[in-house]
Amino acid sequence: MIRKSLTSKQKQFLRAMGTELDPVVNIGKEGVTPTVVESAKDAITKRELIKVRVLQNSPEEPKDAIKRLTERVDADLVQVIGRNGLLFKRNFKKPKIEFPE
């Protein structure tokens, strides 16, 4: 189940940050594999906000693949546009992103 812990203002803030990001995780012809999940977990732990790209050769629809990855990483899905998705997960030990009040 996808978490819904972000307010619309927080999502808007994260979407604005996401425009500057390059995809750090690619979902390819194998789909959402354990390797893809692990690399996404590593990246999201370090950065809190990551962009994911679903490549043309992926067997799944981009929305479905990104939702599945979001669930397996236990993150918040900020948005899906075309083949790109934006995922957020707060790192409580070392927070990187400060939300405006």
Biotite code that builds the C-alpha atoms (Angstrom):
import biotite.structure as struc

atoms = struc.array([
    struc.Atom([0.000, 0.000, 0.000], chain_id="A", res_id=1, res_name="MET", atom_name="CA", element="C"),
    struc.Atom([1.309, 3.445, -0.915], chain_id="A", res_id=2, res_name="ILE", atom_name="CA", element="C"),
    struc.Atom([1.637, 5.831, 2.009], chain_id="A", res_id=3, res_name="ARG", atom_name="CA", element="C"),
    struc.Atom([-0.199, 9.143, 1.962], chain_id="A", res_id=4, res_name="LYS", atom_name="CA", element="C"),
    struc.Atom([1.771, 11.103, 4.515], chain_id="A", res_id=5, res_name="SER", atom_name="CA", element="C"),
    struc.Atom([2.582, 14.164, 2.412], chain_id="A", res_id=6, res_name="LEU", atom_name="CA", element="C"),
    struc.Atom([0.407, 17.265, 2.294], chain_id="A", res_id=7, res_name="THR", atom_name="CA", element="C"),
    struc.Atom([-0.348, 18.878, -1.058], chain_id="A", res_id=8, res_name="SER", atom_name="CA", element="C"),
    struc.Atom([1.990, 21.788, -0.168], chain_id="A", res_id=9, res_name="LYS", atom_name="CA", element="C"),
    struc.Atom([4.816, 19.335, 0.591], chain_id="A", res_id=10, res_name="GLN", atom_name="CA", element="C"),
    struc.Atom([4.206, 17.500, -2.690], chain_id="A", res_id=11, res_name="LYS", atom_name="CA", element="C"),
    struc.Atom([4.264, 20.799, -4.564], chain_id="A", res_id=12, res_name="GLN", atom_name="CA", element="C"),
    struc.Atom([7.589, 21.674, -2.900], chain_id="A", res_id=13, res_name="PHE", atom_name="CA", element="C"),
    struc.Atom([9.056, 18.250, -3.792], chain_id="A", res_id=14, res_name="LEU", atom_name="CA", element="C"),
    struc.Atom([7.809, 18.470, -7.399], chain_id="A", res_id=15, res_name="ARG", atom_name="CA", element="C"),
    struc.Atom([9.608, 21.808, -7.768], chain_id="A", res_id=16, res_name="ALA", atom_name="CA", element="C"),
    struc.Atom([12.813, 20.192, -6.433], chain_id="A", res_id=17, res_name="MET", atom_name="CA", element="C"),
    struc.Atom([12.297, 17.210, -8.736], chain_id="A", res_id=18, res_name="GLY", atom_name="CA", element="C"),
    struc.Atom([12.521, 19.290, -11.900], chain_id="A", res_id=19, res_name="THR", atom_name="CA", element="C"),
    struc.Atom([16.247, 19.723, -11.201], chain_id="A", res_id=20, res_name="GLU", atom_name="CA", element="C"),
    struc.Atom([16.931, 16.008, -10.641], chain_id="A", res_id=21, res_name="LEU", atom_name="CA", element="C"),
    struc.Atom([18.245, 13.447, -13.078], chain_id="A", res_id=22, res_name="ASP", atom_name="CA", element="C"),
    struc.Atom([16.907, 9.893, -12.840], chain_id="A", res_id=23, res_name="PRO", atom_name="CA", element="C"),
    struc.Atom([19.095, 7.782, -10.524], chain_id="A", res_id=24, res_name="VAL", atom_name="CA", element="C"),
    struc.Atom([17.177, 4.523, -10.967], chain_id="A", res_id=25, res_name="VAL", atom_name="CA", element="C"),
    struc.Atom([16.143, 3.010, -14.303], chain_id="A", res_id=26, res_name="ASN", atom_name="CA", element="C"),
    struc.Atom([13.549, 0.262, -14.683], chain_id="A", res_id=27, res_name="ILE", atom_name="CA", element="C"),
    struc.Atom([14.439, -1.713, -17.792], chain_id="A", res_id=28, res_name="GLY", atom_name="CA", element="C"),
    struc.Atom([13.494, -4.878, -19.637], chain_id="A", res_id=29, res_name="LYS", atom_name="CA", element="C"),
    struc.Atom([13.546, -7.002, -16.464], chain_id="A", res_id=30, res_name="GLU", atom_name="CA", element="C"),
    struc.Atom([10.991, -4.768, -14.722], chain_id="A", res_id=31, res_name="GLY", atom_name="CA", element="C"),
    struc.Atom([11.110, -4.102, -10.981], chain_id="A", res_id=32, res_name="VAL", atom_name="CA", element="C"),
    struc.Atom([13.799, -6.584, -9.924], chain_id="A", res_id=33, res_name="THR", atom_name="CA", element="C"),
    struc.Atom([15.309, -6.999, -6.436], chain_id="A", res_id=34, res_name="PRO", atom_name="CA", element="C"),
    struc.Atom([18.428, -5.236, -7.776], chain_id="A", res_id=35, res_name="THR", atom_name="CA", element="C"),
    struc.Atom([16.373, -2.224, -8.877], chain_id="A", res_id=36, res_name="VAL", atom_name="CA", element="C"),
    struc.Atom([14.634, -2.151, -5.471], chain_id="A", res_id=37, res_name="VAL", atom_name="CA", element="C"),
    struc.Atom([17.980, -2.280, -3.628], chain_id="A", res_id=38, res_name="GLU", atom_name="CA", element="C"),
    struc.Atom([19.524, 0.513, -5.689], chain_id="A", res_id=39, res_name="SER", atom_name="CA", element="C"),
    struc.Atom([16.390, 2.627, -5.145], chain_id="A", res_id=40, res_name="ALA", atom_name="CA", element="C"),
    struc.Atom([16.541, 1.987, -1.372], chain_id="A", res_id=41, res_name="LYS", atom_name="CA", element="C"),
    struc.Atom([20.206, 3.009, -1.271], chain_id="A", res_id=42, res_name="ASP", atom_name="CA", element="C"),
    struc.Atom([19.591, 6.164, -3.309], chain_id="A", res_id=43, res_name="ALA", atom_name="CA", element="C"),
    struc.Atom([16.496, 7.241, -1.382], chain_id="A", res_id=44, res_name="ILE", atom_name="CA", element="C"),
    struc.Atom([18.242, 6.707, 1.970], chain_id="A", res_id=45, res_name="THR", atom_name="CA", element="C"),
    struc.Atom([21.037, 9.049, 0.891], chain_id="A", res_id=46, res_name="LYS", atom_name="CA", element="C"),
    struc.Atom([18.940, 11.649, -0.919], chain_id="A", res_id=47, res_name="ARG", atom_name="CA", element="C"),
    struc.Atom([15.338, 11.332, 0.370], chain_id="A", res_id=48, res_name="GLU", atom_name="CA", element="C"),
    struc.Atom([14.008, 12.412, -3.058], chain_id="A", res_id=49, res_name="LEU", atom_name="CA", element="C"),
    struc.Atom([14.803, 10.419, -6.187], chain_id="A", res_id=50, res_name="ILE", atom_name="CA", element="C"),
    struc.Atom([13.688, 10.418, -9.783], chain_id="A", res_id=51, res_name="LYS", atom_name="CA", element="C"),
    struc.Atom([12.995, 7.061, -11.410], chain_id="A", res_id=52, res_name="VAL", atom_name="CA", element="C"),
    struc.Atom([12.780, 6.429, -15.164], chain_id="A", res_id=53, res_name="ARG", atom_name="CA", element="C"),
    struc.Atom([10.967, 3.539, -16.824], chain_id="A", res_id=54, res_name="VAL", atom_name="CA", element="C"),
    struc.Atom([12.816, 2.685, -20.027], chain_id="A", res_id=55, res_name="LEU", atom_name="CA", element="C"),
    struc.Atom([11.071, 1.944, -23.340], chain_id="A", res_id=56, res_name="GLN", atom_name="CA", element="C"),
    struc.Atom([11.945, -1.767, -23.095], chain_id="A", res_id=57, res_name="ASN", atom_name="CA", element="C"),
    struc.Atom([10.188, -2.260, -19.735], chain_id="A", res_id=58, res_name="SER", atom_name="CA", element="C"),
    struc.Atom([7.458, -4.921, -19.850], chain_id="A", res_id=59, res_name="PRO", atom_name="CA", element="C"),
    struc.Atom([5.214, -2.854, -17.548], chain_id="A", res_id=60, res_name="GLU", atom_name="CA", element="C"),
    struc.Atom([3.383, 0.396, -18.002], chain_id="A", res_id=61, res_name="GLU", atom_name="CA", element="C"),
    struc.Atom([5.407, 3.239, -16.406], chain_id="A", res_id=62, res_name="PRO", atom_name="CA", element="C"),
    struc.Atom([2.728, 4.038, -13.795], chain_id="A", res_id=63, res_name="LYS", atom_name="CA", element="C"),
    struc.Atom([2.472, 0.390, -12.705], chain_id="A", res_id=64, res_name="ASP", atom_name="CA", element="C"),
    struc.Atom([6.243, -0.112, -12.500], chain_id="A", res_id=65, res_name="ALA", atom_name="CA", element="C"),
    struc.Atom([6.745, 3.096, -10.500], chain_id="A", res_id=66, res_name="ILE", atom_name="CA", element="C"),
    struc.Atom([3.891, 2.218, -8.113], chain_id="A", res_id=67, res_name="LYS", atom_name="CA", element="C"),
    struc.Atom([5.342, -1.249, -7.534], chain_id="A", res_id=68, res_name="ARG", atom_name="CA", element="C"),
    struc.Atom([8.794, 0.217, -6.845], chain_id="A", res_id=69, res_name="LEU", atom_name="CA", element="C"),
    struc.Atom([7.271, 2.801, -4.489], chain_id="A", res_id=70, res_name="THR", atom_name="CA", element="C"),
    struc.Atom([5.592, 0.041, -2.482], chain_id="A", res_id=71, res_name="GLU", atom_name="CA", element="C"),
    struc.Atom([8.716, -2.118, -2.291], chain_id="A", res_id=72, res_name="ARG", atom_name="CA", element="C"),
    struc.Atom([10.882, 0.801, -1.175], chain_id="A", res_id=73, res_name="VAL", atom_name="CA", element="C"),
    struc.Atom([8.143, 1.923, 1.270], chain_id="A", res_id=74, res_name="ASP", atom_name="CA", element="C"),
    struc.Atom([8.259, 5.489, -0.028], chain_id="A", res_id=75, res_name="ALA", atom_name="CA", element="C"),
    struc.Atom([5.778, 8.224, -0.919], chain_id="A", res_id=76, res_name="ASP", atom_name="CA", element="C"),
    struc.Atom([4.900, 8.625, -4.584], chain_id="A", res_id=77, res_name="LEU", atom_name="CA", element="C"),
    struc.Atom([5.113, 12.349, -5.307], chain_id="A", res_id=78, res_name="VAL", atom_name="CA", element="C"),
    struc.Atom([4.226, 12.247, -9.002], chain_id="A", res_id=79, res_name="GLN", atom_name="CA", element="C"),
    struc.Atom([4.406, 10.320, -12.262], chain_id="A", res_id=80, res_name="VAL", atom_name="CA", element="C"),
    struc.Atom([4.881, 12.206, -15.506], chain_id="A", res_id=81, res_name="ILE", atom_name="CA", element="C"),
    struc.Atom([5.294, 10.145, -18.652], chain_id="A", res_id=82, res_name="GLY", atom_name="CA", element="C"),
    struc.Atom([8.024, 7.599, -17.947], chain_id="A", res_id=83, res_name="ARG", atom_name="CA", element="C"),
    struc.Atom([9.430, 9.425, -14.894], chain_id="A", res_id=84, res_name="ASN", atom_name="CA", element="C"),
    struc.Atom([8.400, 9.128, -11.274], chain_id="A", res_id=85, res_name="GLY", atom_name="CA", element="C"),
    struc.Atom([9.384, 11.063, -8.176], chain_id="A", res_id=86, res_name="LEU", atom_name="CA", element="C"),
    struc.Atom([9.719, 9.156, -4.887], chain_id="A", res_id=87, res_name="LEU", atom_name="CA", element="C"),
    struc.Atom([10.247, 10.570, -1.408], chain_id="A", res_id=88, res_name="PHE", atom_name="CA", element="C"),
    struc.Atom([11.141, 8.881, 1.851], chain_id="A", res_id=89, res_name="LYS", atom_name="CA", element="C"),
    struc.Atom([12.171, 10.824, 4.958], chain_id="A", res_id=90, res_name="ARG", atom_name="CA", element="C"),
    struc.Atom([15.529, 9.828, 6.436], chain_id="A", res_id=91, res_name="ASN", atom_name="CA", element="C"),
    struc.Atom([14.929, 10.461, 10.131], chain_id="A", res_id=92, res_name="PHE", atom_name="CA", element="C"),
    struc.Atom([18.575, 9.872, 11.067], chain_id="A", res_id=93, res_name="LYS", atom_name="CA", element="C"),
    struc.Atom([19.983, 12.370, 8.561], chain_id="A", res_id=94, res_name="LYS", atom_name="CA", element="C"),
    struc.Atom([17.205, 14.556, 7.125], chain_id="A", res_id=95, res_name="PRO", atom_name="CA", element="C"),
    struc.Atom([18.262, 16.370, 3.957], chain_id="A", res_id=96, res_name="LYS", atom_name="CA", element="C"),
    struc.Atom([15.093, 18.168, 2.889], chain_id="A", res_id=97, res_name="ILE", atom_name="CA", element="C"),
    struc.Atom([13.591, 20.932, 4.983], chain_id="A", res_id=98, res_name="GLU", atom_name="CA", element="C"),
    struc.Atom([9.956, 21.674, 4.189], chain_id="A", res_id=99, res_name="PHE", atom_name="CA", element="C"),
    struc.Atom([8.832, 25.312, 4.347], chain_id="A", res_id=100, res_name="PRO", atom_name="CA", element="C"),
    struc.Atom([6.368, 26.145, 7.100], chain_id="A", res_id=101, res_name="GLU", atom_name="CA", element="C"),
])
